[in-house]
Amino acid sequence: MLSRTTVLRDEPLRMDADRQRAGWATAQLVVVDEQGRTPVTWESGPAGEFRAGDAGSWDAAAGSGGRLRTRPAIEHAAAPPADAILLGEADGVAYWAVRGRPNLIEGDDPSEWADLRACGADLDALGAGLLTTAVSALNWHDAAGFCSRDGLPTTVHNAGWVRRCPEGHEEYPRTDPAVICLVHDGGDQVLLARQPVWPVGRYSVLAGFVEAGESLEACVQREVAEEVGVQVSDIRYLGSQAWPFPRSLMIGFHAIADPAVPLRPADGEIAEAFWVTRAQVRAALERGDWGAPAEPGERLVLLPGTVSIARSMLEAWAAQD
């Protein structure tokens, strides 16, 4: 859901200051606050209830046609400011991102602001791509004020895509690769797990960050072995998705393991791990993102929200015969 960018984001655009100034009069701003929220307009009303107590998440039972509410750039400044990031161009319109806050524009309603986790799955392709890029780049800028080589302050260049210190050292937006793997038995069972910080009943597939000097496939083998104590084979690539929380790239795989091997959840990392059938996954998917109470004697299984690649992986596996 977060891999649907439709804007032209070629590097020459970021280095053409004349084109940036010329396009500023018709450019649009994506304003993102420090909590990663931006104003969203719902074409037919949100799909569910807004849950302010659940880290600001929408109960997205179904897509509701959301779109970003951007602002004319010329109303923000007469020319591209130093802290603005060029996200790209679409249909001749340049889109930029800036840090802002509710009520930046008079009459703006703070309750209409939502974050990427909450609204990403319901945004149109243009909005999903813009907000994913904006959140990723702004998060990097927040943490990149000083050069990692000499500690000197850095300044912004190339329309927000480079930071440079007085010594000329350049740094670019960071992305941390992480693998996420759907482990199955080659038949009708898939492995699910829960982190200790997740609420009871919330499960997903296994994931972990790639270490220095490690291939993606080796990371899959290591992470699964470390987290649940089983060996996997037949590792195959599925797809990838930006996950800017704060700056990851989720790289999806599936692999096969033997369900007869006892699971050994890693202490402090995995609270529970167990195998479930395809029918059980289908039932969990039908409950929706937030789910309904389990039947008597049934384990409650709530799966990741529709914005995540984990959900797409489980949906695709569950749909197979």
C-alpha positions as CSV (number, residue, x, y, z in Angstrom):
1,M,0.0,0.0,0.0
2,L,2.9,2.4,0.6
3,S,4.7,1.4,-2.7
4,R,2.3,3.3,-5.0
5,T,4.2,6.4,-5.8
6,T,3.2,8.1,-9.1
7,V,5.4,11.2,-9.1
8,L,8.4,11.8,-11.2
9,R,11.3,12.0,-8.7
10,D,14.4,12.1,-11.0
11,E,17.6,13.5,-9.4
12,P,18.0,16.3,-12.1
13,L,14.8,17.9,-10.8
14,R,16.4,18.3,-7.4
15,M,19.4,20.1,-8.8
16,D,17.5,22.5,-11.2
17,A,17.0,25.5,-9.0
18,D,15.6,27.6,-11.9
19,R,12.9,25.0,-12.6
20,Q,12.1,24.8,-8.9
21,R,11.6,28.6,-8.6
22,A,9.6,28.7,-11.8
23,G,7.2,25.9,-10.6
24,W,6.8,27.3,-7.1
25,A,3.8,29.4,-8.1
26,T,1.7,26.3,-9.0
27,A,3.4,23.9,-6.5
28,Q,1.6,22.2,-3.7
29,L,2.8,21.5,-0.1
30,V,2.4,18.4,1.9
31,V,2.5,19.6,5.5
32,V,3.5,17.0,8.1
33,D,3.7,17.7,11.8
34,E,6.2,16.2,14.3
35,Q,4.0,13.3,15.0
36,G,3.9,12.3,11.3
37,R,0.3,13.6,10.7
38,T,-1.1,15.5,7.8
39,P,-4.6,16.7,6.9
40,V,-6.7,14.2,5.0
41,T,-10.0,14.6,3.2
42,W,-12.3,11.6,3.0
43,E,-14.4,11.4,-0.1
44,S,-17.1,9.3,1.5
45,G,-16.3,9.6,5.2
46,P,-13.6,7.5,7.0
47,A,-14.1,3.7,6.9
48,G,-14.4,3.5,10.6
49,E,-14.0,5.2,13.9
50,F,-11.0,7.4,14.6
51,R,-9.3,5.9,17.7
52,A,-7.3,8.7,19.3
53,G,-6.3,6.3,22.1
54,D,-4.8,3.8,19.8
55,A,-1.8,5.9,18.6
56,G,-4.2,7.8,16.3
57,S,-5.3,4.9,14.1
58,W,-8.2,4.6,11.8
59,D,-10.3,1.4,12.1
60,A,-10.0,0.9,8.3
61,A,-12.5,-1.9,7.7
62,A,-12.6,-0.9,4.0
63,G,-11.0,1.7,1.8
64,S,-12.8,5.1,2.0
65,G,-11.2,7.2,-0.7
66,G,-8.9,9.4,1.3
67,R,-6.7,12.0,-0.3
68,L,-4.1,14.4,1.1
69,R,-5.2,18.0,1.6
70,T,-2.2,19.9,0.2
71,R,-1.7,23.7,0.3
72,P,-0.6,26.1,-2.4
73,A,3.1,26.6,-1.9
74,I,3.0,30.3,-2.8
75,E,0.8,30.9,0.3
76,H,3.6,29.5,2.5
77,A,6.6,31.4,1.0
78,A,7.5,33.5,-2.1
79,A,10.1,30.9,-3.1
80,P,11.2,27.4,-2.1
81,P,12.4,27.7,1.5
82,A,15.6,26.0,2.6
83,D,13.8,23.4,4.8
84,A,11.4,22.3,2.0
85,I,11.8,18.9,0.4
86,L,10.9,18.4,-3.3
87,L,8.9,15.2,-3.4
88,G,8.5,15.1,-7.2
89,E,6.2,16.2,-10.0
90,A,2.9,14.9,-11.2
91,D,0.9,16.3,-14.2
92,G,3.1,19.3,-14.3
93,V,2.7,20.2,-10.6
94,A,5.6,20.1,-8.2
95,Y,4.9,18.7,-4.7
96,W,7.0,19.7,-1.7
97,A,7.0,18.7,2.0
98,V,7.5,20.9,5.0
99,R,7.2,20.4,8.7
100,G,4.1,22.2,10.1
101,R,1.3,21.8,12.6
102,P,-2.5,21.9,12.8
103,N,-3.8,25.5,12.4
104,L,-0.9,26.4,10.1
105,I,-3.7,27.6,7.9
106,E,-6.5,29.6,9.7
107,G,-9.6,27.4,10.2
108,D,-7.7,24.1,9.9
109,D,-9.2,21.4,12.0
110,P,-6.6,19.4,14.0
111,S,-9.0,16.4,14.3
112,E,-8.7,15.9,10.5
113,W,-5.0,15.2,10.7
114,A,-4.0,11.5,10.5
115,D,-0.7,9.7,10.3
116,L,0.6,7.3,7.6
117,R,-0.1,4.1,9.6
118,A,-3.7,5.3,10.0
119,C,-4.6,6.5,6.6
120,G,-1.9,5.1,4.2
121,A,-4.0,2.2,3.0
122,D,-7.0,4.4,2.2
123,L,-5.2,7.1,0.3
124,D,-5.1,7.3,-3.4
125,A,-1.8,6.3,-5.1
126,L,-0.6,9.9,-5.4
127,G,-1.3,10.7,-1.8
128,A,0.2,7.4,-0.5
129,G,3.4,7.9,-2.4
130,L,3.8,11.6,-1.4
131,L,3.2,11.0,2.3
132,T,5.5,8.0,2.5
133,T,8.3,10.0,0.9
134,A,7.6,13.1,3.0
135,V,7.6,11.2,6.3
136,S,10.8,9.3,5.3
137,A,12.7,12.4,4.3
138,L,11.5,14.7,7.1
139,N,12.4,12.0,9.7
140,W,15.9,11.8,8.2
141,H,16.4,15.6,8.3
142,D,15.3,15.7,12.0
143,A,18.2,13.4,12.9
144,A,20.8,14.7,10.4
145,G,21.6,18.2,11.7
146,F,25.3,17.3,12.2
147,C,27.9,15.6,10.0
148,S,28.6,12.0,11.0
149,R,32.2,12.4,10.0
150,D,33.3,15.6,11.8
151,G,30.3,16.7,13.9
152,L,29.9,20.1,12.1
153,P,26.5,21.5,11.4
154,T,25.0,20.5,8.0
155,T,22.9,22.6,5.6
156,V,20.3,21.5,3.1
157,H,21.0,21.2,-0.6
158,N,19.5,19.7,-3.8
159,A,15.9,20.5,-2.7
160,G,16.2,18.6,0.5
161,W,17.9,15.5,-0.7
162,V,21.5,16.3,0.4
163,R,22.9,17.7,3.6
164,R,26.4,19.1,3.5
165,C,28.8,20.3,6.2
166,P,31.3,23.2,5.9
167,E,34.1,20.6,5.0
168,G,32.1,19.5,2.0
169,H,31.1,16.1,3.3
170,E,27.7,15.1,2.0
171,E,25.1,12.8,3.5
172,Y,21.9,11.5,1.9
173,P,18.6,10.2,3.3
174,R,19.2,6.9,5.1
175,T,17.1,3.8,4.6
176,D,17.6,0.7,6.9
177,P,16.9,-2.6,5.1
178,A,14.9,-5.1,7.0
179,V,13.6,-8.6,5.9
180,I,10.1,-9.8,6.6
181,C,9.4,-13.4,6.0
182,L,6.2,-15.5,5.8
183,V,7.3,-18.9,7.1
184,H,5.0,-21.8,5.9
185,D,5.2,-25.5,5.8
186,G,4.8,-25.8,2.0
187,G,1.2,-26.8,2.6
188,D,-1.6,-25.5,4.7
189,Q,0.2,-24.0,7.7
190,V,1.9,-20.6,8.4
191,L,3.9,-19.4,11.4
192,L,2.7,-16.4,13.4
193,A,4.3,-14.6,16.3
194,R,3.7,-11.8,18.7
195,Q,6.2,-9.3,20.2
196,P,6.0,-8.7,23.9
197,V,5.0,-5.0,23.4
198,W,2.0,-6.0,21.2
199,P,-1.4,-6.5,22.8
200,V,-2.6,-10.0,23.4
201,G,-4.1,-11.5,20.2
202,R,-2.0,-9.3,17.8
203,Y,0.2,-11.5,15.6
204,S,2.3,-11.1,12.4
205,V,5.0,-12.8,10.4
206,L,8.7,-12.6,11.4
207,A,11.0,-9.7,10.6
208,G,14.4,-8.2,11.5
209,F,17.1,-5.8,10.4
210,V,19.9,-6.7,8.0
211,E,23.3,-6.6,9.6
212,A,26.5,-5.2,8.0
213,G,28.1,-7.7,5.6
214,E,24.9,-9.9,5.5
215,S,22.9,-10.9,2.4
216,L,19.1,-10.7,2.5
217,E,18.7,-14.5,2.4
218,A,21.2,-15.0,5.2
219,C,19.3,-12.4,7.3
220,V,16.1,-14.4,6.7
221,Q,17.8,-17.6,8.0
222,R,19.4,-15.9,11.0
223,E,16.3,-13.9,12.1
224,V,14.0,-16.9,11.9
225,A,16.4,-19.1,13.8
226,E,17.1,-16.5,16.4
227,E,13.4,-15.6,17.0
228,V,11.7,-19.0,17.0
229,G,14.5,-21.6,16.8
230,V,13.8,-23.2,13.4
231,Q,15.7,-23.5,10.2
232,V,14.2,-22.4,6.9
233,S,14.8,-23.4,3.3
234,D,13.5,-22.4,-0.2
235,I,13.8,-18.7,0.5
236,R,12.0,-16.7,-2.2
237,Y,11.6,-13.0,-2.7
238,L,8.1,-11.6,-2.7
239,G,8.3,-7.8,-2.9
240,S,9.2,-4.7,-0.9
241,Q,7.7,-1.6,0.8
242,A,9.0,1.6,2.3
243,W,8.2,1.7,6.0
244,P,9.3,5.1,7.3
245,F,8.9,4.4,11.0
246,P,11.4,5.9,11.1
247,R,13.4,4.9,8.0
248,S,13.1,1.2,7.0
249,L,12.7,-0.6,3.7
250,M,10.8,-3.9,4.3
251,I,11.9,-6.6,1.9
252,G,9.5,-9.5,1.8
253,F,10.3,-13.2,1.5
254,H,8.6,-16.5,2.0
255,A,10.4,-19.7,3.2
256,I,9.6,-23.2,4.3
257,A,10.1,-24.7,7.7
258,D,9.2,-28.0,9.4
259,P,6.2,-27.5,11.8
260,A,7.3,-30.7,13.7
261,V,10.3,-28.9,15.0
262,P,9.6,-27.4,18.5
263,L,9.4,-23.6,18.5
264,R,11.7,-21.7,20.9
265,P,10.6,-18.1,21.1
266,A,13.5,-15.8,21.8
267,D,13.2,-14.4,25.4
268,G,12.4,-10.7,25.3
269,E,11.8,-10.6,21.6
270,I,8.9,-13.1,20.9
271,A,6.1,-13.6,23.5
272,E,4.3,-16.3,21.5
273,A,4.8,-18.3,18.3
274,F,2.6,-20.9,16.8
275,W,1.4,-22.5,13.6
276,V,-2.0,-21.8,12.2
277,T,-3.9,-23.2,9.2
278,R,-5.0,-21.4,6.1
279,A,-8.6,-21.6,7.3
280,Q,-7.7,-19.9,10.6
281,V,-5.8,-17.1,8.7
282,R,-8.9,-16.5,6.5
283,A,-11.1,-16.3,9.5
284,A,-8.7,-13.7,11.1
285,L,-8.7,-11.7,7.9
286,E,-12.5,-11.6,7.9
287,R,-12.5,-10.0,11.4
288,G,-10.9,-6.9,10.1
289,D,-7.9,-4.9,11.3
290,W,-9.1,-4.5,14.9
291,G,-11.1,-7.8,15.0
292,A,-14.0,-9.2,16.9
293,P,-14.0,-11.4,20.0
294,A,-13.0,-15.0,19.5
295,E,-15.5,-17.8,19.7
296,P,-15.5,-19.8,22.9
297,G,-12.4,-22.0,23.0
298,E,-10.8,-20.3,20.0
299,R,-7.5,-18.4,20.0
300,L,-8.0,-14.7,19.2
301,V,-5.9,-13.9,16.2
302,L,-5.7,-10.3,15.0
303,L,-3.5,-9.6,12.0
304,P,-1.5,-6.5,10.8
305,G,-3.4,-3.6,9.3
306,T,-3.9,-3.2,5.6
307,V,-1.2,-0.5,5.3
308,S,1.6,-3.1,5.9
309,I,3.3,-5.5,3.6
310,A,2.8,-8.2,6.3
311,R,-0.9,-8.0,5.7
312,S,-0.5,-8.3,1.9
313,M,1.7,-11.3,2.3
314,L,-0.8,-13.1,4.5
315,E,-3.7,-12.2,2.3
316,A,-1.9,-13.6,-0.8
317,W,-1.0,-16.8,1.0
318,A,-4.5,-17.3,2.4
319,A,-6.1,-16.8,-1.0
320,Q,-4.2,-19.8,-2.4
321,D,-6.0,-23.1,-2.8
